[in-house]
Structures are given as structure tokens and as C-alpha cells.
């Protein structure tokens, strides 16, 4: 084991949800003397458990995991917040002579670490609630049209259904009086570690992935997802926050409000996650330096192939 890994490569394991990223990252960490830093935007929240696929203690196999299960679910944690915390975690891990493996499916988090955002205003809770109400009443297309009118250049770069980032762009305009497209070029220089990140992306067969997503989503409901959400709401977690706005949590809230039957909530959750997996694959295809591996991360042949590639990097 090297005495210092300060300038060594940092492996990032990515891919669509349910592709076996965690199993692969743990496999690599055991063999490379590494610790794991999470970049999944839902696994960061405390108490948001069943539908997040957070790794259990058994699945972690004694490998330290950082930036997981540590943010209060009523905090609207941002990609910039994560990038700051990730930089600190990586510095601390490397200071102890350990290697780092990043793992997750939130491509925007990883991109923000490598390409820091401009200094933006703090979130205004009342302003965000206003835009969220518009989203609930009129849909994502309505918000995107608002942004297209106010800042066509920014809107052209954002998918119509990416309401979270569309809302943030609208907030910036309201708070600063300036277009996001004008402010973004002023972003800071990339950190030193950006050049050391090697992105590995899993690409399992689409039909098998969708079957796995459907089965796993059903299993989350069978394991007590509705009761988990009831408990979170009773504890004061906001329905309209980022935490309960994720995937199945949003549909359970609709069920509890009487807006859907349970069967419809499960089916819509499965569709949501399948659509999310598609968006993840589209996102990572735009990362030109990514190394793609066909199959699931928990397949022995895939894990062995990735390990050989990782060893070459060092």
C-alpha cells in the first residue's frame, strides 16, 4: 500500500439505478484499499431508507462509506453543498493514505465537483414554495416555458422535465435580476482532483434492468414504504422538500392524500424509476471520458473486468 495517494486516480462508479453500483464499488474498495464517497442525491438524507437502496451494514462489508445518511430531510441540500462536502471527505481520506472510490447515480453532483458552480444566492424558502406550487398546478412544461421566456439560453440546456434545475434557474433570476446564462460563465476554476477522476459507467441490458427496477420497487412497498412515509410525515418532514420529492416517496404522498390508489402509486413509481434510469444513461453518455462496461456491477465477470481496468489506472 502506498504511503500517499494524494495524486492517485479517483475512481467514480456510475450508471443507472439498480445496476449494481454499490456491489461493484465495495468489491473494488476491498481490493484497492479504498473508502467510498456517495454521490446519490437521495441516499444523503437521514430517515429516507426503503426506496433509496442505501447499502446495509452487511452490504458495506466493513468499508467506510462517506456522505451517506447525514442530511436532515427538511434541508434542501444542493449539488454545491455536496461538492464542498465531497472535497473535504476526499481530502481527509487521502490524508490517511487511502484511495477514494466515488459511487452514485447523480451525474449533476459529480459534474459540480469537477466543474464548480458560480456563487449563487442562498435558497429563499418562500420563493421556492411558489415555484413548486406552480409545478404542482401546471406541470414541468409550464415552468420550462417560463424559463424559456426569461432566459432562452439556459432553458435550451435543461430538459423540460428537469423541474428541480429549472426552478433553481428561475429562482436565480428572481433573486439577482440576472440570467443564469450570464452568471454561469463566471464559475470558479476546476479543483485539482477533477483531472484525477476516472469515470466508470455500468450499462446492463435494458430489458433486464427494467425488470429489476419493477421488482425492486414492488419490494420497497412490500417492505413497508407507506409506513415509512407516514412516520416521516408524522415527524414533521415536509412533503414538498427534496427528500420526499424523490421517486416512490412522491407517489406514496399522493396515495396518502387520496389522489391515487395504492396499485396506481406502485405502477407510477416503477415508471418513474425506469424513466430516471433512462435519463441517467443519457446523462453519462455525454461524459466523453467515461469508460463503459456492459452488465451489472454484481456480476463476477464485470467486476473482474473493472478491477483490471482500475489497476491499470494506478
C-alpha positions in Angstrom: 0.0 0.0 0.0 1.5 3.4 -0.9 2.2 5.8 1.8 0.5 8.7 0.0 -2.4 8.6 -2.5 -2.6 12.4 -2.8 -2.1 12.4 -6.6 -3.6 9.0 -7.4 -6.6 8.4 -9.6 -10.1 8.7 -8.1 -12.4 6.1 -9.5 -16.1 7.1 -9.9 -18.6 4.2 -10.3 -21.8 5.3 -12.0 -24.7 4.0 -14.0 -28.5 3.7 -13.9 -30.3 2.9 -10.7 -30.4 -0.9 -9.9 -27.3 -1.6 -12.0 -25.2 -2.9 -9.1 -23.0 0.2 -8.5 -22.7 -0.4 -4.7 -21.7 -4.0 -5.0 -19.0 -3.1 -7.6 -17.7 -0.2 -5.5 -17.4 -2.3 -2.4 -15.7 -5.1 -4.4 -13.1 -2.5 -5.7 -12.6 -0.9 -2.4 -11.8 -4.2 -0.7 -9.1 -4.9 -3.3 -7.7 -1.4 -3.8 -7.5 -0.2 -0.2 -10.1 2.5 -0.7 -13.0 4.1 1.1 -16.3 5.1 -0.6 -17.8 8.5 -1.1 -21.5 8.6 -2.1 -22.9 10.8 -4.8 -26.5 9.7 -4.8 -28.8 12.7 -4.0 -31.3 10.8 -2.0 -29.1 8.5 0.0 -27.7 11.6 1.7 -30.9 12.0 3.7 -31.4 10.6 7.2 -34.5 8.5 7.7 -35.2 8.2 3.9 -34.5 4.5 3.7 -36.5 1.9 1.9 -36.7 3.3 -1.7 -33.2 4.7 -1.7 -31.3 1.4 -1.8 -28.9 2.6 0.8 -26.3 -0.2 1.4 -26.8 -2.1 4.6 -24.0 -2.8 7.1 -23.7 -6.3 5.6 -23.5 -4.9 2.0 -20.8 -2.4 3.1 -18.6 -5.3 4.2 -16.7 -3.1 6.6 -15.7 -0.5 4.0 -16.2 3.1 5.3 -18.9 5.0 3.5 -18.9 8.8 3.5 -21.7 11.3 2.7 -24.5 8.9 3.3 -27.4 9.2 5.7 -26.2 12.5 7.2 -28.5 15.3 6.0 -31.8 16.3 7.7 -34.6 15.6 5.3 -36.1 19.1 5.7 -32.9 20.6 4.3 -32.9 21.3 0.6 -29.3 20.2 0.1 -27.7 21.3 -3.1 -25.2 20.0 -5.6 -22.8 22.8 -4.5 -23.2 21.6 -0.8 -22.4 18.1 -1.8 -19.3 19.2 -3.9 -18.0 21.1 -0.9 -18.5 18.2 1.5 -17.1 15.7 -1.1 -13.9 17.7 -1.5 -13.5 17.7 2.3 -14.2 14.0 2.6 -11.7 13.2 -0.2 -9.0 15.4 1.3 -9.5 13.6 4.7 -9.4 10.1 3.2 -6.3 10.8 1.1 -4.5 12.4 4.1 -4.7 8.9 5.7 -3.1 7.2 2.7 -6.3 5.7 1.5 -7.7 5.6 -2.0 -11.1 7.0 -2.9 -14.0 5.5 -4.8 -17.0 7.7 -5.6 -20.2 5.8 -6.3 -23.7 7.0 -7.2 -26.1 7.9 -10.0 -26.5 11.7 -9.6 -24.4 12.9 -12.5 -25.0 16.5 -11.7 -23.3 16.1 -8.3 -20.2 14.6 -9.9 -20.1 17.3 -12.6 -20.4 20.0 -10.0 -17.4 18.6 -8.2 -15.4 18.7 -11.4 -16.9 22.0 -12.7 -17.8 24.1 -9.7 -20.9 26.3 -10.0 -20.9 30.1 -9.8 -21.5 31.7 -6.4 -25.3 31.6 -6.3 -27.7 33.2 -3.8 -29.0 31.2 -0.8 -32.3 29.4 -1.3 -35.3 31.5 -0.5 -37.9 29.1 1.0 -40.9 31.2 0.2 -39.8 31.7 -3.4 -39.1 28.0 -3.9 -42.5 27.1 -2.5 -44.1 29.5 -5.0 -42.4 27.7 -7.9 -43.2 24.3 -6.5 -46.8 25.2 -6.3 -46.7 26.3 -10.0 -45.1 22.9 -10.8 -47.8 21.0 -8.9 -50.6 23.0 -10.5 -49.4 23.4 -14.1 -46.6 20.8 -14.6 -42.9 20.9 -15.6 -43.6 22.1 -19.1 -45.2 25.3 -17.7 -42.1 26.1 -15.7 -39.8 25.4 -18.6 -41.8 27.7 -20.8 -41.4 30.4 -18.1 -37.6 29.9 -18.1 -37.5 29.9 -22.0 -39.1 33.3 -22.0 -36.8 34.7 -19.3 -33.6 33.0 -20.3 -33.8 31.1 -23.6 -30.1 30.0 -23.5 -30.4 28.4 -20.0 -33.7 26.8 -20.9 -32.2 25.2 -24.1 -29.7 23.4 -21.9 -32.2 21.9 -19.5 -34.6 19.0 -20.1 -38.2 20.1 -20.0 -38.9 17.7 -17.1 -35.9 18.6 -15.0 -38.1 20.8 -12.9 -35.6 21.0 -10.0 -32.9 22.7 -12.0 -35.5 24.8 -13.9 -36.9 26.1 -10.6 -33.4 26.9 -9.4 -32.7 28.9 -12.6 -36.0 30.8 -12.1 -35.0 31.5 -8.5 -31.6 32.9 -9.5 -33.4 35.3 -12.0 -35.8 36.4 -9.3 -33.1 36.9 -6.7 -30.4 38.5 -8.7 -32.2 40.1 -11.6 -29.7 38.4 -13.9 -30.0 35.4 -16.3 -28.4 32.1 -15.3 -26.7 32.0 -18.7 -25.0 35.3 -17.9 -23.8 34.1 -14.4 -22.6 30.6 -15.3 -19.5 31.6 -17.3 -18.2 33.1 -14.1 -17.9 29.7 -12.4 -14.6 29.0 -10.5 -11.7 27.0 -11.9 -12.0 23.2 -11.6 -10.3 21.8 -8.5 -7.1 19.8 -8.8 -8.9 16.5 -8.2 -11.1 16.9 -11.3 -8.2 15.7 -13.5 -7.8 12.6 -11.4 -11.3 11.3 -11.6 -11.8 8.3 -13.9 -15.5 7.6 -14.6 -16.7 4.0 -14.9 -20.3 3.6 -16.1 -22.3 0.4 -16.0 -24.6 -0.4 -18.9 -26.8 -3.5 -18.2 -29.2 -4.9 -20.7 -32.2 -2.5 -20.8 -35.0 -5.2 -20.5 -33.3 -6.9 -17.6 -32.7 -3.6 -15.9 -36.3 -2.6 -16.2 -37.4 -6.0 -14.8 -35.1 -5.5 -11.8 -36.4 -1.9 -11.3 -40.0 -3.1 -11.3 -39.3 -6.0 -8.8 -37.2 -3.8 -6.5 -39.9 -1.0 -6.4 -42.6 -3.6 -5.5 -40.3 -5.0 -2.8 -39.9 -1.5 -1.3 -43.7 -1.2 -1.0 -44.0 -4.7 0.4 -41.3 -3.9 3.0 -43.3 -1.0 4.4 -42.6 2.1 2.3 -46.1 3.5 3.0 -45.5 3.2 6.8 -42.1 4.8 6.4 -43.6 7.8 4.7 -46.3 8.0 7.3 -43.6 8.1 10.0 -41.6 10.8 8.2 -44.7 13.0 7.8 -45.6 12.5 11.5 -42.1 13.5 12.4 -42.5 16.8 10.5 -40.7 16.1 7.3 -42.1 18.4 4.6 -43.9 16.8 1.7 -42.7 19.4 -0.8 -39.0 19.1 0.2 -36.3 17.4 -1.9 -36.3 14.3 0.3 -39.9 13.3 -0.2 -40.0 14.6 -3.7 -37.9 11.6 -4.8 -39.3 8.7 -6.9 -41.7 6.4 -4.9 -41.9 8.8 -2.0 -43.7 11.4 -4.1 -46.2 8.8 -5.2 -46.8 7.5 -1.7 -47.6 11.0 -0.6 -50.1 11.2 -3.4 -51.6 7.9 -2.2 -51.9 9.2 1.4 -53.6 12.3 0.1 -56.2 10.1 -1.6 -55.0 11.2 -5.1 -54.1 7.6 -6.2 -54.9 4.0 -5.4 -52.0 2.1 -3.9 -51.7 -0.1 -7.0 -51.5 3.0 -9.2 -48.9 4.5 -6.9 -46.7 1.4 -7.3 -47.1 1.3 -11.1 -46.3 5.0 -11.4 -43.3 4.6 -9.1 -42.0 1.8 -11.3 -42.5 4.0 -14.4 -40.8 7.0 -12.7 -37.7 4.9 -11.8 -37.5 3.4 -15.3 -37.6 6.9 -16.7 -35.0 8.0 -14.3 -32.7 5.2 -15.4 -33.1 6.3 -19.0 -32.2 9.9 -18.0 -29.1 8.7 -16.1 -27.8 6.7 -19.1 -28.4 9.8 -21.3 -26.5 12.0 -18.9 -23.5 9.7 -18.6 -23.3 9.3 -22.4 -22.4 13.0 -22.5 -19.4 12.4 -20.3 -16.9 11.7 -23.1 -14.1 10.4 -20.9 -16.3 7.7 -19.4 -15.3 4.0 -19.7 -18.4 1.9 -20.2 -18.8 -1.7 -19.1 -21.7 -3.9 -20.2 -23.6 -5.7 -17.5 -24.5 -5.4 -13.8 -21.9 -4.5 -11.2 -22.6 -7.5 -9.1 -21.7 -9.9 -11.9 -18.3 -11.6 -11.2 -17.2 -11.2 -14.8 -18.0 -7.5 -14.9 -16.3 -6.9 -11.5 -13.2 -8.7 -12.6 -13.0 -6.7 -15.8 -13.4 -3.4 -14.0 -10.8 -4.3 -11.4 -8.3 -5.0 -14.1 -9.0 -1.6 -15.7 -8.7 0.1 -12.3 -5.4 -1.5 -11.6 -4.1 -0.1 -14.9 -5.1 3.4 -13.8 -2.8 3.1 -10.7 
